Amino acid sequence: MRLGPATPSARRLPPHRPRPAPYSERCSPGLRVSPALGPAPEDVERRGGRLSKMKVTLSALDTHESSFTPLVVIELAQDVKEETKEWLKNRIISKKKDGGAQLLFRPLLNKYEKETLENQNLYLVGASKIRLLLGAEAVGLVKECNDNTMRAFTYGTRHTFKGFDDDNDDFLTMAECQFIIKHELENLRARDEKMIPGYPQAKLYPGKSLLRRLLTSGIVIQVFPLHDNEALKKLEDSWYTRFTIKCQPTDSIRGYFGETIALYFGFLEYFTFALIPMAVIGLPYYLFVWEDYDKYVIFASFNLIWSTVILEVWKRGCASMTYRWGTLVMKRQFEEPRPGYHGVLGINPVTGREEPLYPSYKRQLRIYLVSLPFVCLCLYFSLFVMMIYFDMEAWALGLHESSGSEWTGILLYVPSIIYAIVIEIMNRLYRYAAEFLTSWENHRLESAYQNHLILKVLVFNFLNCFASLFYIAFVLRDMKLLRQSLATLLITSQILNQVVESLLPYWLQRKHHMQVKRKVQALKADIDATLYEQVVLEKEMGTYLGTFDDYLELFLQFGYVSLFSCVYPLAATFAVLNNLTEVNSDALKMCRVFKRPFAEPSASIGVWQLAFETMSVISVVTNCALIGMSPQVNALFPESKADLILIVVAVEHALLAFKFILAFAIPDKPRHIQMKLARLEFESLEALKQQETPAPVFLAGHVTHPSSGSFSFPLDKSGKARNREPEGGMEGR
């Protein structure tokens, strides 16, 4: 992408300001940049790792450019008062020293265009090149240096970074630029204001995030980054427009959508290729040795080793990717309170800032007295629905045995299909309830909110999807019904996910797109409404809520493949076929169905790594139990079932021990990444020592040094110290 324009510094202003470009030249973000960047200050001093003259540099930036590259859109409510609009505009364009964000800001439509087109209360936000570079330092972006090391970007040392040039606008990706603008908008904080102008009910206090208050008050409807149509078309051509089996362009995805989404697609690709060995081995087992449980012992053992190795190898690949992107060494920032957090106003003992405070015991009471009983009630309801499913199975089986026709044979699969659809509906309804409950618990941090939400959803989804399979396997002990149910649940859930998540939203979006296009074309206006059309289209798109549902789908798929692999080895084959289309449907969803999400730096897949590892441990137990229940194994212990149970438990413990040893033996990070990280840590410590250690102070007759104590030196007549060991001998050194 091309960065927005930067105005020359105040020391060398041009003789006249260039005229703003006509509307048609501002038709799409990333396609136009106004006049070239003027000379930036080179005499930037460093002090304590921060720019001591950042305010001087920022004060030279002009925030009144009418022509700039729009990166972010802010939509206000239709009835917002003019004084509120003016106040918000001033806070966005004001200088940092005055409490502003010092960004570029203008309405989507000018006065003449508002008379012709429908006014949508939409505003465009951008930033100059220098402002984005200083913002990159503020958020701690990590870039590759000319010596191939990864370091936190600083404006003062910008020429030491690979690919940087004063005339190069591609040093920061568009996703990084939009992330910087989001960071600056979220860090607009109340100063002396007690309320939002024009809205006495929207209270403010010093340090409160203005954007979050505007969103919760309904004054700001949404804030979203714009697509770059030219860059998006290039990404689509290399990603999914041609249905071929190829590697994902993860670096390009990262450059456009950010690290979090790139990691998901990288994991989806890796997991799909990791399933191929299981599919290749499982297919002949399915075709030739279906009832030979002795052979399944080998297949199940391979599955246990496979599930461990792929997760450990992913950690290594993930570390290599995120180090290359800079997020592995990116410093974690202090987490601010989440938007929905509320409480009595007080002083945070850590930050010293005024913010809402909520007693932790009240949160615990809500969790254990309301949320936990509700989750248990939902689990009970899920088991109740499961028993209804088994009644339907018994009815269909009885009907088939009495008639024996082909139609009743097909009817045997109907209860499983209905149950699979009901499971998907229950999962989605429970998700809404879990989100409401977790928000009601009033967690201060977004990370705590996400962890509690993931725990609630995983517990319910695991029981809802797999309870019937465990019941069939260990209570009914009907392996034929287990295979049938597993296949039906897996295939039905995959088809439903493809339709609900991608195909249906894409069809609805295409329909809305045509309506907006006809509406714009019907306007008899002598203007180019390309940007207007793009913004109006994107603002009506659905909001991408994150990778939660995508990882959850892979997690459940991993469970279907690993938990009962010795009974239905064909599960991996269906998973591979589904994921080959999932890659393209998810790519279509990101590019054409949802609004472009803001980039979020990530160093791993987070708590989902632990979830997958937990599932692999459970799979060891289930597969050992299934093999122990097989007729062939039972025939070896015809008299003593206790011996059989003891041997199965011993084998299960041995496999678990081998699994943990294998996980320990495979390092999470490759050796070269470990060395680079250790080198960076060493250099950081050395730099910290140099900053904290002052120069020696020479006084008459002795030298004072903080790390070595005071040394006395006899002076000669000229005042120079004569050669002599410090007091205390070598200890003084």
Residue pairs with C-beta under 8 A, 6 or more apart in sequence:
1 29
1 30
1 169
1 170
1 173
1 174
1 177
1 228
1 231
2 30
2 31
2 32
2 33
2 69
2 169
2 170
3 33
3 69
3 129
3 132
3 169
3 170
3 171
3 172
3 177
4 33
4 68
4 69
4 71
4 104
4 126
4 127
4 128
4 129
4 132
4 177
5 33
5 34
5 35
5 37
5 65
5 67
5 68
5 69
5 128
5 129
6 37
6 38
6 61
6 128
6 129
6 130
6 131
7 35
7 38
7 61
7 62
7 65
7 128
8 14
8 37
8 38
8 39
9 38
9 39
9 40
9 41
9 57
9 60
10 59
10 60
11 60
12 38
12 39
14 35
14 38
18 34
18 35
18 67
20 66
20 67
21 32
21 34
21 67
23 110
23 113
23 527
23 528
23 531
24 527
24 528
24 530
25 32
26 32
26 67
26 70
26 531
27 528
27 530
27 531
27 534
28 228
28 229
28 230
28 530
28 531
28 534
29 69
29 70
29 71
29 174
29 226
29 227
29 228
30 69
30 174
30 228
30 230
30 231
31 69
31 228
31 230
32 67
32 69
33 69
33 169
34 65
34 67
34 68
36 167
37 128
37 129
37 130
37 166
37 167
40 57
40 130
40 166
41 53
41 56
41 57
41 60
43 53
44 51
44 52
44 53
44 57
44 155
44 156
45 51
45 52
45 53
45 156
46 52
46 154
46 156
48 691
49 687
49 691
51 57
51 134
51 137
51 154
51 155
51 156
54 96
54 134
54 155
55 96
55 97
57 130
57 134
57 155
58 95
58 96
58 97
58 102
58 131
58 134
59 95
59 97
60 130
61 102
61 128
61 130
61 131
62 128
63 93
63 94
63 95
63 100
63 102
63 103
63 104
63 105
64 93
65 104
65 128
66 106
68 104
68 106
68 126
68 127
68 128
69 126
70 124
70 125
70 126
70 226
70 531
71 125
71 126
71 127
71 174
71 177
71 178
71 181
71 225
71 226
72 124
72 125
72 126
72 178
72 181
72 182
72 185
72 223
72 224
72 225
72 226
73 108
73 122
73 123
73 124
73 125
73 223
73 224
73 225
73 226
73 535
73 538
73 539
74 122
74 123
74 124
74 125
74 220
74 222
74 223
75 120
75 121
75 122
75 123
75 220
75 221
75 222
75 223
75 539
76 85
76 88
76 121
76 122
76 123
76 219
76 220
76 221
77 121
77 218
77 219
77 220
77 221
78 121
80 121
80 198
80 219
81 197
81 198
81 199
83 197
83 198
84 196
84 197
84 198
84 199
84 219
87 196
87 197
87 198
88 210
88 214
89 105
89 123
90 100
91 99
91 100
91 101
91 188
91 210
92 100
92 101
92 103
92 105
92 125
92 185
92 188
93 100
93 101
93 102
93 103
93 104
93 105
94 100
94 101
94 102
95 102
96 102
99 188
99 189
99 191
100 188
101 184
101 185
101 187
101 188
102 131
102 184
103 125
103 126
103 127
103 131
103 181
103 184
103 185
104 125
104 126
104 127
104 128
105 123
105 124
105 125
105 126
106 123
106 124
107 122
107 123
107 124
108 120
108 122
108 123
108 124
108 531
108 532
108 535
109 117
109 119
109 120
109 122
109 532
113 527
113 532
116 523
116 525
116 527
117 523
117 525
117 527
117 529
117 532
120 535
120 536
120 539
122 535
122 536
122 539
124 535
125 181
125 185
126 181
127 135
127 177
127 180
127 181
127 184
129 169
130 155
132 172
132 177
132 180
133 153
133 155
133 158
133 171
133 172
134 155
135 180
135 181
135 183
135 184
136 153
136 172
136 176
136 180
137 152
137 153
137 154
137 155
138 180
138 183
138 184
139 179
139 180
139 183
139 333
140 152
140 330
140 331
140 333
141 152
141 153
141 172
141 176
141 180
141 326
141 330
142 150
142 151
142 152
142 153
142 326
142 327
142 329
142 330
143 150
143 151
143 153
143 161
143 162
143 164
143 171
143 326
144 150
144 161
144 162
144 163
144 326
145 151
145 160
145 161
145 162
146 160
146 161
146 162
148 162
149 676
149 679
149 680
150 323
150 326
150 328
150 329
150 676
150 680
151 161
151 680
152 329
152 330
152 331
153 161
158 164
161 171
163 170
163 171
164 171
165 171
172 180
173 254
173 255
173 256
174 228
174 231
174 255
174 256
175 225
175 254
175 255
175 256
175 257
175 258
175 599
176 599
178 225
178 598
178 599
179 258
179 598
179 599
179 600
179 601
181 225
182 223
182 225
182 598
185 211
185 223
186 209
186 211
186 212
186 336
187 209
188 209
188 210
188 211
189 206
189 207
189 208
189 209
189 210
190 204
190 205
190 206
190 207
190 208
190 210
190 213
191 206
192 206
193 204
194 203
194 204
194 205
195 201
195 202
195 203
195 204
196 202
196 204
196 210
196 213
196 214
196 217
196 219
199 217
199 219
201 217
202 213
202 214
202 217
202 219
204 210
204 213
205 345
205 354
205 355
206 353
206 354
207 353
207 354
207 355
208 354
208 355
209 336
209 339
211 220
211 223
212 339
214 220
215 222
215 223
215 339
216 339
216 340
222 539
222 543
224 538
224 539
224 543
224 595
224 596
224 598
225 595
225 596
225 597
225 598
226 534
226 535
226 538
226 596
227 534
227 538
227 596
228 256
229 534
231 256
232 256
232 591
234 252
235 249
235 252
235 253
235 256
235 591
236 587
236 591
238 249
238 252
239 248
239 249
239 252
239 253
239 587
239 591
240 583
240 584
240 587
240 588
240 591
243 584
245 580
247 269
248 265
248 266
248 268
248 269
248 583
250 262
250 265
250 266
250 269
250 321
251 262
251 324
253 261
253 262
253 265
254 261
254 262
254 325
257 590
257 596
257 597
257 599
258 597
258 598
258 599
258 600
258 601
259 322
259 325
259 327
259 599
259 600
259 601
259 602
259 603
260 546
260 547
260 599
260 600
260 601
260 602
261 547
261 590
261 597
261 599
262 321
262 325
263 318
263 321
263 322
263 602
263 604
263 605
264 547
264 550
264 551
264 605
265 583
265 586
265 587
266 317
266 318
266 321
267 314
267 318
267 551
267 554
267 605
268 550
268 554
268 579
268 582
268 583
268 586
269 583
270 310
270 314
270 317
271 310
271 314
271 554
271 558
271 579
272 575
272 576
272 579
272 580
272 583
274 306
274 310
275 561
275 572
275 575
275 576
275 579
276 576
277 306
278 303
278 306
278 561
278 565
278 569
278 572
279 572
279 573
279 575
279 576
281 299
281 302
281 569
282 299
282 565
282 569
282 570
282 571
282 572
282 573
283 569
283 570
283 573
285 295
285 296
285 299
285 569
286 568
286 569
286 570
289 295
289 296
292 632
293 566
293 627
293 630
293 631
293 632
293 633
294 632
296 566
296 567
296 569
296 627
296 630
297 566
297 627
299 565
299 566
299 569
300 565
300 566
300 623
300 624
300 626
300 627
301 655
303 562
303 565
303 566
303 619
303 623
304 616
304 619
304 620
304 623
304 655
304 659
305 659
305 662
307 558
307 562
307 616
307 619
308 616
308 659
308 662
308 663
309 662
309 666
311 609
311 612
311 613
311 616
311 663
312 662
312 663
312 666
312 668
313 666
314 609
315 604
315 609
315 668
315 669
316 666
316 667
316 668
316 669
316 670
318 604
318 605
319 328
319 668
319 669
319 670
319 673
320 670
320 673
322 328
322 602
322 603
322 604
323 329
323 673
323 676
323 677
327 601
327 602
327 603
328 603
328 673
328 677
329 677
329 680
330 601
330 603
334 351
335 445
335 446
335 447
337 355
337 356
337 444
337 445
338 443
338 444
338 445
338 446
338 449
340 439
340 442
341 356
341 358
341 442
341 443
341 444
342 356
342 358
342 442
343 356
343 357
343 358
343 442
344 356
344 357
344 358
345 354
345 355
345 356
345 357
346 354
346 355
346 356
346 357
347 353
347 354
347 355
348 354
348 355
348 357
358 442
358 444
362 442
363 441
363 442
363 443
366 440
366 441
366 442
367 441
367 452
370 437
370 440
371 437
371 438
371 441
371 456
374 433
374 437
375 456
375 459
375 460
378 430
378 433
378 460
379 459
379 460
379 463
382 426
382 460
382 463
382 464
382 467
383 463
383 467
385 419
385 422
385 426
386 419
386 467
386 468
386 471
389 415
389 416
389 418
389 419
389 422
389 468
390 468
390 471
392 414
392 415
392 418
392 419
393 415
393 416
393 481
395 415
396 408
396 411
396 412
396 414
396 415
397 412
399 408
399 411
400 408
400 409
400 411
400 412
412 484
413 484
413 488
416 484
416 485
416 488
416 489
416 492
417 488
417 492
419 468
419 489
420 488
420 489
420 492
420 493
420 496
421 492
421 496
423 464
423 465
423 489
423 493
424 493
424 496
424 497
424 500
426 464
427 460
427 461
427 464
427 465
430 457
430 460
430 461
430 464
431 457
434 453
434 456
434 457
434 460
435 453
437 456
438 449
438 452
438 453
438 456
439 449
441 452
443 449
443 452
450 607
451 607
453 548
454 548
454 607
454 611
457 548
457 552
458 552
458 555
458 611
461 552
461 555
461 556
462 559
465 489
465 493
465 556
465 559
466 559
466 563
468 485
468 489
469 482
469 485
469 486
469 489
469 563
469 564
470 622
472 478
472 481
472 482
472 485
473 479
473 482
473 564
473 567
473 622
473 625
473 626
473 629
474 625
474 629
477 629
479 567
482 564
482 567
482 568
483 567
483 568
486 560
486 564
486 567
486 568
486 571
487 568
487 570
487 571
487 574
489 560
490 557
490 560
490 571
490 574
490 575
491 574
493 556
494 557
494 574
494 578
497 553
498 578
498 581
498 582
498 585
501 549
501 585
501 586
501 589
502 585
502 586
502 588
502 589
502 593
503 585
505 542
505 589
505 593
505 594
506 588
506 589
506 592
506 593
509 541
509 542
509 592
509 593
512 537
512 540
513 537
516 533
516 536
516 537
516 540
517 533
520 529
520 532
520 533
520 536
523 529
538 595
538 596
539 595
541 593
541 594
541 595
542 593
542 594
542 595
543 594
543 595
543 597
544 589
544 590
544 594
544 595
544 597
546 597
550 586
551 605
551 608
553 582
555 608
555 611
555 612
555 615
557 575
557 578
557 579
558 612
558 615
559 615
559 619
560 571
560 575
561 571
561 572
561 575
562 615
562 616
562 619
563 615
563 618
563 619
563 622
563 623
564 571
564 622
564 623
564 626
565 571
565 572
565 619
565 623
566 623
566 626
566 627
567 626
613 663
616 659
617 656
617 659
620 652
620 655
620 656
620 659
621 652
624 648
624 651
624 652
624 655
625 648
625 652
627 633
627 648
628 634
628 644
628 645
628 647
628 648
633 644
634 644
636 644
637 643
637 644
637 647
667 674
669 677
693 706
693 707
694 706
696 703
696 704
696 705
697 703
697 704
697 705
700 715
701 712
701 713
701 714
701 715
702 710
702 711
702 712
702 713
703 710
703 711
703 713
704 710
705 711
708 732
708 733
709 732
711 726
711 727
711 732
712 726
712 727
713 721
713 722
713 724
713 726
714 721
714 722
714 724
715 721
715 722
716 722
725 732
726 732
726 733
